[in-house]
């Protein structure tokens, strides 16, 4: 009985150890163009406007601004149409950068 346990354990690892399958990379698009914030983008997904669709909040390397891309479609297939800079007291939020 004890000999069967290691065999079953090895069989389980053999199934779990199959090589990963990678797909070609794809870019997140806004208005049909790849979103590019230069270096070190810091994405966050959150339903900013409360419509049930997850929006994209993304830090920008140059000038430390924060972009808000509203999802105008749905969660499984998000669609972004441009962005706005996030603001506080009527001014663009800018964080240390560079």
Secondary structure, 3 states (H helix, E strand, C coil): CHHHHHHHHHHHHHHHCCCCCCCCCCCCEECCEECCCCCCCEEEEECCCCCCCCEEEEECCHHHEEEEECECCCCCCCCECCCEECEECCEECECCCC
